[in-house]
Amino acid sequence: MSTRTLALLAALAAALIYGLTFTVAKHVMPVYIKPYGFIVLRVFGATLLFWFSGLFIKKEKIAKADYGRIFLAAVFGVGLNMLTFFKGLSYTTPINASVVMVMVPIIVLSLSAILLKEHLAKYRIIGVFLGLLGAVYLIAYGNGLQLNNTHIQWGNFLVFINAFSYSLYLILVKKLTSKYHPISFAKWLYLLGFFMVLPFGFKEVQQIAWLTMPTDIFYKMLFVVVFATFVTYLFNLLAVRKLKPTTVSVFIYLQPFIATVFALIMKSDTLNIHKIIASGLIFAGVYLVSKKPKVA
């Protein structure tokens, strides 16, 4: 199996986990853990896991010139990204959040052209917009989009800020992943990110009622910390190392599809022609963007 195929599988696995995270995280907050408190736990747990994992790889020295880029990556990939996403998700609905997040590939496509001078092949551009069309079509016919609520509108805006922040993060880490092992700089990325989010969520962590927290909520919290943070960020870093940021970002289009499949498995939704058409558009878009270019 080629390294490119492994990178694509890593991006797919991350998209699968993210697709489940919208609903899982919503069950935990804000009833049991408030958004910023959850972020502190999430980043702290991932920081420990990355530093522990760092013990099992060859030690690499980070060049002083790269710490500035790592700091910016921590701002946009951990601090601003997570704070706005969880706060936004606490106000809006999982479906609304997934709609806003499908803007990420469009943003990454634009930033890649501007900042990385990336050549935009026509089939990649078509793929991005096919995926966008499929994702929006799927959600529109799910009758779940809500916009007539001030709190939801504010939540949607915060999720959009998160989407832009995450897009910029994918661009920033591209050079770092080609230079260092993902874990080598991810541990610094998260350590810096932890100190960024701590002032926002320290009080909310103190308010958590650990002794009365239901067991299933505790496991859902662990899922977000271990899988939706440590595993997904590691997978995405591995993917960005071998793929273009645009290719990695387009896997976000799979999240509404995954949410729909999950609903079908749980028998809380039914299959119809609209869902089949939308799924076809999404997979066509993902295929085109992830297609290996003829000229490297």
C-alpha positions as CSV (number, residue, x, y, z in Angstrom):
1,M,0.0,0.0,0.0
2,S,1.4,3.4,-1.1
3,T,2.0,6.2,1.4
4,R,-0.5,8.3,-0.6
5,T,-3.2,5.6,-0.1
6,L,-2.4,5.5,3.7
7,A,-2.7,9.3,3.8
8,L,-6.1,9.2,2.1
9,L,-7.2,6.5,4.6
10,A,-6.0,8.6,7.5
11,A,-8.0,11.6,6.2
12,L,-11.1,9.3,5.7
13,A,-10.7,7.9,9.3
14,A,-10.5,11.5,10.7
15,A,-13.6,12.5,8.7
16,L,-15.5,9.5,10.1
17,I,-14.6,10.4,13.7
18,Y,-15.4,14.1,13.2
19,G,-18.8,13.1,11.7
20,L,-19.7,11.4,15.0
21,T,-18.2,14.1,17.2
22,F,-20.9,16.7,16.4
23,T,-23.5,14.6,18.1
24,V,-21.3,13.1,20.8
25,A,-20.0,16.5,22.0
26,K,-23.5,18.0,22.0
27,H,-24.6,15.3,24.5
28,V,-21.8,16.4,26.9
29,M,-22.2,20.2,26.8
30,P,-23.4,22.5,28.1
31,V,-25.3,20.4,30.6
32,Y,-22.5,18.4,32.1
33,I,-19.4,20.3,31.0
34,K,-19.5,23.9,29.7
35,P,-17.8,24.6,26.3
36,Y,-14.6,26.2,27.4
37,G,-14.1,23.8,30.2
38,F,-14.5,21.0,27.7
39,I,-11.8,22.6,25.5
40,V,-9.3,22.7,28.4
41,L,-9.9,19.0,29.2
42,R,-9.7,18.2,25.5
43,V,-6.4,20.1,24.9
44,F,-4.8,19.0,28.1
45,G,-5.6,15.3,27.4
46,A,-4.3,15.5,23.9
47,T,-1.1,17.4,25.1
48,L,-0.4,14.5,27.5
49,L,-1.0,11.9,24.7
50,F,1.3,13.7,22.2
51,W,4.1,14.1,24.7
52,F,3.8,10.5,25.8
53,S,3.8,9.4,22.1
54,G,6.9,11.6,21.6
55,L,8.9,9.2,23.8
56,F,8.6,6.5,21.2
57,I,9.9,8.4,18.2
58,K,13.3,9.7,17.2
59,K,14.0,12.9,18.9
60,E,14.1,15.9,16.6
61,K,15.3,19.4,17.3
62,I,12.8,22.1,16.2
63,A,14.6,25.0,14.4
64,K,14.1,28.3,16.2
65,A,12.8,29.9,13.0
66,D,9.9,27.4,13.0
67,Y,8.6,28.1,16.5
68,G,6.9,31.2,15.2
69,R,5.0,29.1,12.6
70,I,4.2,26.5,15.3
71,F,2.8,29.4,17.5
72,L,0.5,30.6,14.7
73,A,-0.6,27.0,14.0
74,A,-1.4,26.7,17.7
75,V,-3.5,29.9,17.6
76,F,-5.5,28.8,14.5
77,G,-5.4,25.1,14.9
78,V,-6.0,24.7,18.7
79,G,-6.8,28.0,20.4
80,L,-9.2,29.9,18.2
81,N,-10.3,26.8,16.3
82,M,-11.5,24.8,19.3
83,L,-12.8,27.7,21.4
84,T,-15.1,29.0,18.6
85,F,-16.2,25.5,17.5
86,F,-17.3,24.3,20.9
87,K,-18.8,27.6,21.9
88,G,-20.6,27.8,18.6
89,L,-21.8,24.2,18.8
90,S,-23.3,24.9,22.3
91,Y,-25.5,27.6,20.7
92,T,-26.4,26.0,17.3
93,T,-27.3,22.4,16.2
94,P,-25.1,19.6,15.0
95,I,-26.7,19.9,11.5
96,N,-26.2,23.7,11.3
97,A,-22.6,23.3,12.4
98,S,-21.9,20.6,9.7
99,V,-23.4,22.9,7.1
100,V,-21.1,25.7,8.0
101,M,-18.1,23.4,8.1
102,V,-18.5,22.4,4.4
103,M,-17.1,25.9,3.6
104,V,-13.7,24.7,4.7
105,P,-12.6,23.2,1.4
106,I,-13.6,26.4,-0.5
107,I,-11.6,28.5,2.0
108,V,-8.6,26.2,1.8
109,L,-8.8,26.2,-2.0
110,S,-8.6,30.0,-2.0
111,L,-5.8,30.2,0.6
112,S,-3.7,27.5,-1.1
113,A,-3.8,29.6,-4.3
114,I,-2.9,32.8,-2.5
115,L,-0.4,31.6,0.2
116,L,1.1,28.4,-1.3
117,K,0.8,29.4,-4.9
118,E,-0.8,26.0,-5.5
119,H,-1.7,25.2,-9.0
120,L,-5.5,24.7,-9.1
121,A,-6.2,21.9,-11.6
122,K,-9.7,22.2,-13.1
123,Y,-10.8,18.8,-11.9
124,R,-9.9,19.7,-8.3
125,I,-12.0,22.9,-8.5
126,I,-14.9,20.9,-10.0
127,G,-14.5,18.3,-7.3
128,V,-14.6,20.9,-4.5
129,F,-17.8,22.4,-5.8
130,L,-19.4,19.0,-6.5
131,G,-18.8,18.0,-2.9
132,L,-20.2,21.3,-1.7
133,L,-23.3,20.9,-3.8
134,G,-23.8,17.3,-2.5
135,A,-23.3,18.3,1.1
136,V,-25.7,21.3,1.0
137,Y,-28.3,19.2,-1.0
138,L,-28.1,16.4,1.6
139,I,-28.7,18.8,4.5
140,A,-31.4,20.9,2.7
141,Y,-33.5,17.8,2.1
142,G,-33.0,16.6,5.6
143,N,-35.2,19.4,6.8
144,G,-32.9,20.0,9.7
145,L,-31.4,23.4,9.0
146,Q,-32.5,26.1,11.5
147,L,-31.7,29.8,11.0
148,N,-34.6,31.7,12.7
149,N,-33.0,31.9,16.1
150,T,-30.5,34.6,17.4
151,H,-28.6,32.1,19.4
152,I,-28.3,29.7,16.5
153,Q,-27.2,32.5,14.2
154,W,-24.5,33.5,16.7
155,G,-23.5,29.8,17.0
156,N,-23.3,29.5,13.2
157,F,-21.0,32.6,13.0
158,L,-18.7,31.2,15.6
159,V,-18.5,27.9,13.7
160,F,-17.7,29.8,10.6
161,I,-14.8,31.5,12.4
162,N,-13.7,28.0,13.4
163,A,-13.9,26.9,9.8
164,F,-11.7,29.8,8.6
165,S,-9.2,29.2,11.4
166,Y,-8.9,25.5,10.7
167,S,-8.4,26.2,7.0
168,L,-5.5,28.6,7.8
169,Y,-4.1,26.0,10.1
170,L,-4.0,23.4,7.3
171,I,-2.0,25.8,5.2
172,L,0.4,26.7,8.1
173,V,1.2,23.1,9.0
174,K,2.0,21.9,5.4
175,K,5.6,23.0,5.6
176,L,6.0,21.7,9.1
177,T,4.8,18.2,8.3
178,S,7.2,17.9,5.4
179,K,10.1,18.9,7.7
180,Y,9.3,17.1,11.0
181,H,7.6,14.0,12.2
182,P,4.0,15.0,13.0
183,I,4.3,14.2,16.7
184,S,7.6,16.2,17.1
185,F,5.9,19.5,16.6
186,A,2.3,18.5,17.5
187,K,3.4,18.1,21.2
188,W,4.6,21.8,21.1
189,L,1.5,22.8,19.1
190,Y,-0.8,21.4,21.8
191,L,1.4,22.6,24.8
192,L,1.2,26.2,23.4
193,G,-2.5,25.7,22.7
194,F,-3.2,24.5,26.2
195,F,-1.9,27.7,27.7
196,M,-4.0,29.7,25.2
197,V,-7.3,28.0,26.2
198,L,-6.6,27.6,29.9
199,P,-7.6,31.2,30.9
200,F,-11.0,30.8,29.1
201,G,-12.0,27.4,30.6
202,F,-10.2,27.1,34.0
203,K,-13.3,28.2,36.0
204,E,-15.6,26.0,34.0
205,V,-13.3,23.0,34.7
206,Q,-13.7,23.7,38.4
207,Q,-17.5,23.7,38.1
208,I,-17.6,20.1,36.7
209,A,-19.5,17.7,39.0
210,W,-17.3,14.7,38.5
211,L,-19.0,12.6,41.2
212,T,-22.5,12.9,39.7
213,M,-21.5,12.7,36.1
214,P,-23.3,9.7,34.3
215,T,-21.0,7.0,33.1
216,D,-22.0,7.4,29.5
217,I,-21.2,11.1,29.5
218,F,-17.7,10.3,31.0
219,Y,-17.1,7.9,28.1
220,K,-18.3,10.4,25.5
221,M,-15.9,13.0,27.0
222,L,-13.0,10.5,26.7
223,F,-14.1,9.8,23.1
224,V,-13.7,13.5,22.3
225,V,-10.4,13.8,24.0
226,V,-8.8,10.6,22.7
227,F,-10.3,10.1,19.3
228,A,-11.8,13.5,18.2
229,T,-8.7,15.3,19.3
230,F,-5.5,13.2,19.5
231,V,-6.3,10.6,16.9
232,T,-7.9,13.0,14.3
233,Y,-5.2,15.6,14.6
234,L,-2.5,12.9,14.2
235,F,-4.3,11.4,11.2
236,N,-4.8,14.9,9.6
237,L,-1.1,15.7,10.2
238,L,-0.1,12.4,8.5
239,A,-2.5,13.2,5.7
240,V,-1.3,16.8,5.1
241,R,2.3,15.4,5.0
242,K,1.6,13.5,1.8
243,L,-1.4,15.3,0.4
244,K,-2.3,18.9,-0.6
245,P,-4.3,20.9,2.0
246,T,-7.2,21.1,-0.5
247,T,-7.3,17.3,-0.7
248,V,-7.4,16.9,3.1
249,S,-10.0,19.6,3.6
250,V,-12.5,18.1,1.1
251,F,-13.0,15.1,3.3
252,I,-15.1,17.4,5.5
253,Y,-17.8,16.9,2.8
254,L,-18.2,13.3,4.1
255,Q,-19.3,14.5,7.6
256,P,-23.0,15.2,6.7
257,F,-23.0,11.8,4.8
258,I,-21.5,10.0,7.8
259,A,-24.1,11.7,10.1
260,T,-26.9,10.5,7.7
261,V,-25.5,6.9,7.6
262,F,-25.3,6.9,11.4
263,A,-28.9,8.1,11.6
264,L,-30.0,5.3,9.2
265,I,-28.1,2.7,11.3
266,M,-29.8,4.0,14.4
267,K,-33.2,3.8,12.5
268,S,-33.8,7.5,13.2
269,D,-33.8,8.3,9.5
270,T,-34.9,6.7,6.2
271,L,-33.2,6.4,2.8
272,N,-34.6,8.2,-0.2
273,I,-33.6,9.3,-3.7
274,H,-32.3,12.7,-2.4
275,K,-29.9,11.1,0.0
276,I,-28.6,8.8,-2.8
277,I,-28.1,11.7,-5.2
278,A,-26.4,13.8,-2.6
279,S,-24.1,10.9,-1.6
280,G,-23.1,10.4,-5.2
281,L,-22.2,14.1,-5.6
282,I,-20.1,14.0,-2.4
283,F,-18.2,10.9,-3.4
284,A,-17.6,12.2,-6.9
285,G,-16.2,15.5,-5.4
286,V,-13.9,13.6,-3.0
287,Y,-12.7,11.4,-5.8
288,L,-11.8,14.3,-8.1
289,V,-10.0,16.3,-5.4
290,S,-8.1,13.2,-4.0
291,K,-7.2,12.0,-7.5
292,K,-3.4,11.9,-8.0
293,P,-2.2,14.6,-10.4
294,K,-0.5,13.4,-13.6
295,V,2.4,15.8,-13.0
296,A,3.8,15.9,-9.5
